């Protein structure tokens, strides 16, 4: 009899857990609304938080690339170095132009003829 009571209690416990699980699964998005702290974050604070993380990651990776310059540990050609830094410069220019595009949005740009000296 004692064994049946334990078995019954276990089954009831499982049933309760399953019901809680399916309730949470169905309603998780509604339950999380208002609890996400980043919702309260304004656009500039979010930009600052993310840009600091990404910039520090990029700077760390550039330092790691510079470690590869040690010829006693690595072998490379001048052409390979040129290709690597060309790719980095190209991507950096693309990122900068994206910021310039949004900075100039809404402003009327006038044509100016600029001659290379």
HELIX and SHEET records of a PDB file:
HELIX    1   1 UNK A    2  UNK A   32  1                                  31    
HELIX    2   2 UNK A   37  UNK A   40  5                                   4    
HELIX    3   3 UNK A   43  UNK A   67  1                                  25    
HELIX    4   4 UNK A   78  UNK A  103  1                                  26    
END                                                                             
